[in-house]
Amino acid sequence: MTLTPEEIRHREKMAKRKQVQDREVSSKSIEKGLLAVHTGAGKGKSTAAFGMALRTLAHGGRIVVVQFIKGAWNTGERKALERFGDQVEWHALGEGFTWNTQDRTRDIANCRAAWDQARAAMRRADVAMVILDELNIALRYDYLPVDEVLADIAARPAMQHVVVTGRNARPAMIEAADLVTEMTQVAHHFRKGVKAQAGIEF
């Protein structure tokens, strides 16, 4: 088969790119549990965390989900992940958005109970991933002391991954993280009058 000059240039370019990529990959040798933070005003922070959970479950790992602000909603991701049986533990300990409860003392108590569950999960060597959903919101409102939270996360088993979600991540959380992704909102159907829908929001 005769290649066109354009096809030859493309093949040469991709061969060089592969060499660079292969060198980059081979230079990495550290294996460790990661602290990943999903923050920003855009949609998809928790959704991305649950995608990571699916990968972990597919490799036979056990996950624990602790939700700090969201109440015990009947969400699609919870239904799906709980089909993995005892590979998944789910603790929804919030009562909904802070503007719904309007009770700081109760919110703090709920977040403290959630953190107790999170700390217990992060002490278990059999748990591959802990998802701390909306923890950033709890920290933003000072419902939990950030120094205590970061110390407990740092003390987890060496190969355990922790994923923290929620907008307005504190600078100390970002500094401690191995991976930080900021979701940016470009457009959102809610602003056009479209209500939350099953399969998209929950």
C-alpha positions as CSV (number, residue, x, y, z in Angstrom):
1,M,0.0,0.0,0.0
2,T,1.4,3.4,-1.0
3,L,1.1,6.2,1.5
4,T,0.5,9.7,0.5
5,P,2.9,12.4,1.7
6,E,0.3,13.6,4.2
7,E,-0.1,10.0,5.6
8,I,3.7,9.7,5.9
9,R,4.0,12.9,7.8
10,H,1.2,11.9,10.1
11,R,2.8,8.5,10.8
12,E,6.2,10.1,11.5
13,K,4.6,12.6,13.8
14,M,2.7,10.0,15.7
15,A,5.9,7.8,16.0
16,K,7.8,10.7,17.6
17,R,4.8,11.4,19.8
18,K,4.8,7.7,20.9
19,Q,8.5,7.8,21.8
20,V,7.9,10.9,24.0
21,Q,4.8,9.3,25.6
22,D,6.6,6.0,26.2
23,R,9.5,7.7,27.9
24,E,7.1,9.7,30.1
25,V,5.2,6.6,31.2
26,S,8.4,4.6,31.9
27,S,9.8,7.3,34.1
28,K,7.0,6.9,36.6
29,S,7.6,4.3,39.3
30,I,5.7,5.4,42.4
31,E,2.6,3.5,43.5
32,K,0.5,5.1,46.3
33,G,-3.0,5.9,47.4
34,L,-4.1,9.2,45.9
35,L,-6.0,12.1,47.4
36,A,-8.1,13.4,44.5
37,V,-10.2,16.6,44.7
38,H,-13.1,17.4,42.4
39,T,-14.1,21.0,42.8
40,G,-15.4,24.0,40.9
41,A,-18.8,25.5,39.9
42,G,-19.4,23.1,37.1
43,K,-21.5,19.9,37.2
44,G,-20.0,16.5,37.4
45,K,-17.8,16.4,40.5
46,S,-19.6,13.6,42.3
47,T,-20.3,11.9,39.0
48,A,-16.6,11.7,38.2
49,A,-16.0,10.3,41.7
50,F,-18.5,7.5,41.1
51,G,-16.8,6.8,37.8
52,M,-13.6,6.2,39.7
53,A,-15.6,4.0,42.1
54,L,-16.7,1.8,39.2
55,R,-13.1,1.3,38.1
56,T,-12.2,0.3,41.6
57,L,-15.1,-2.1,41.9
58,A,-14.2,-3.6,38.5
59,H,-10.8,-4.5,39.8
60,G,-12.3,-6.2,42.9
61,G,-11.8,-3.3,45.4
62,R,-14.1,-2.3,48.2
63,I,-15.4,1.3,48.3
64,V,-17.0,3.4,51.0
65,V,-19.1,6.4,50.2
66,V,-19.8,9.0,52.8
67,Q,-22.1,11.9,51.9
68,F,-21.8,15.0,54.0
69,I,-24.5,17.4,52.8
70,K,-26.8,15.4,50.5
71,G,-29.6,13.6,52.2
72,A,-30.6,10.0,51.8
73,W,-31.9,10.6,48.3
74,N,-32.8,7.7,46.1
75,T,-30.2,8.4,43.4
76,G,-29.3,6.4,40.4
77,E,-25.6,6.1,41.3
78,R,-26.5,4.7,44.7
79,K,-28.8,2.1,43.2
80,A,-26.2,1.1,40.6
81,L,-23.3,0.9,43.0
82,E,-25.2,-1.0,45.6
83,R,-25.7,-3.8,43.1
84,F,-22.1,-4.7,43.8
85,G,-23.2,-6.0,47.2
86,D,-20.8,-6.0,50.1
87,Q,-18.1,-4.4,47.9
88,V,-19.9,-1.1,48.6
89,E,-20.8,0.7,51.8
90,W,-23.0,3.9,51.5
91,H,-23.5,6.4,54.3
92,A,-25.7,9.4,53.5
93,L,-25.6,11.4,56.7
94,G,-26.6,14.9,55.5
95,E,-30.1,16.4,55.5
96,G,-29.9,18.2,52.2
97,F,-28.6,21.6,51.3
98,T,-27.6,24.0,54.0
99,W,-30.2,26.5,53.0
100,N,-32.9,23.8,53.6
101,T,-31.9,22.9,57.1
102,Q,-31.1,26.5,58.2
103,D,-29.7,25.0,61.4
104,R,-26.0,25.3,61.8
105,T,-25.8,23.2,65.0
106,R,-27.6,20.3,63.4
107,D,-25.5,20.6,60.2
108,I,-22.3,20.5,62.3
109,A,-23.6,17.4,64.2
110,N,-24.5,15.6,61.0
111,C,-21.0,16.4,59.5
112,R,-19.3,15.2,62.7
113,A,-21.2,11.9,62.4
114,A,-20.3,11.6,58.8
115,W,-16.6,12.3,59.6
116,D,-16.7,9.6,62.2
117,Q,-17.8,7.2,59.5
118,A,-15.2,8.5,57.1
119,R,-12.4,8.1,59.7
120,A,-13.5,4.6,60.4
121,A,-13.3,3.7,56.7
122,M,-9.9,5.4,56.3
123,R,-8.5,3.1,59.0
124,R,-9.5,0.0,57.1
125,A,-6.8,-1.7,55.0
126,D,-9.6,-3.7,53.1
127,V,-11.1,-0.5,51.7
128,A,-9.6,0.5,48.4
129,M,-11.4,3.8,47.9
130,V,-13.2,6.3,50.2
131,I,-15.4,8.9,48.5
132,L,-16.1,11.9,50.7
133,D,-19.0,13.5,48.8
134,E,-19.5,17.2,49.4
135,L,-16.8,17.3,52.1
136,N,-15.6,20.6,50.6
137,I,-18.9,22.2,51.4
138,A,-18.7,21.1,55.0
139,L,-15.2,22.5,55.2
140,R,-16.2,25.8,53.5
141,Y,-18.8,26.4,56.2
142,D,-16.4,25.4,59.0
143,Y,-18.6,22.5,60.0
144,L,-15.3,20.4,60.5
145,P,-11.8,21.6,61.2
146,V,-9.7,21.3,58.1
147,D,-6.5,20.4,60.0
148,E,-8.2,17.4,61.6
149,V,-9.7,16.3,58.3
150,L,-6.3,16.5,56.5
151,A,-4.5,14.7,59.3
152,D,-7.0,11.8,59.2
153,I,-6.7,11.6,55.5
154,A,-2.9,11.5,55.7
155,A,-3.0,8.7,58.2
156,R,-4.9,6.3,56.0
157,P,-3.4,3.1,54.6
158,A,-0.7,3.7,52.1
159,M,-2.5,2.3,49.0
160,Q,-6.0,3.6,49.8
161,H,-7.5,6.3,47.5
162,V,-9.6,9.1,48.8
163,V,-11.8,11.2,46.6
164,V,-13.2,14.6,47.9
165,T,-15.9,16.4,46.1
166,G,-17.7,19.8,46.4
167,R,-17.2,23.3,45.1
168,N,-15.0,25.8,46.9
169,A,-12.3,23.4,48.0
170,R,-10.2,25.0,50.7
171,P,-6.6,26.0,49.8
172,A,-5.2,23.5,52.3
173,M,-7.1,20.7,50.7
174,I,-5.9,21.6,47.2
175,E,-2.3,21.8,48.5
176,A,-2.6,18.3,50.1
177,A,-4.1,16.7,47.0
178,D,-2.3,14.6,44.5
179,L,-4.9,15.3,41.8
180,V,-7.2,18.3,41.6
181,T,-9.8,18.8,38.9
182,E,-11.9,22.0,38.7
183,M,-15.2,21.6,36.9
184,T,-16.0,24.8,34.9
185,Q,-19.6,25.6,34.1
186,V,-20.1,26.7,30.5
187,A,-23.8,26.2,30.2
188,H,-26.5,24.6,32.4
189,H,-30.0,23.6,31.5
190,F,-31.3,24.6,35.0
191,R,-30.7,28.2,34.0
192,K,-33.0,27.7,31.1
193,G,-35.9,26.5,33.3
194,V,-35.2,22.8,32.9
195,K,-35.8,20.9,36.2
196,A,-33.5,18.2,37.7
197,Q,-34.0,14.9,35.9
198,A,-33.5,11.3,36.7
199,G,-30.3,10.0,35.0
200,I,-28.8,13.5,34.8
201,E,-29.0,15.0,38.3
202,F,-29.8,12.0,40.4
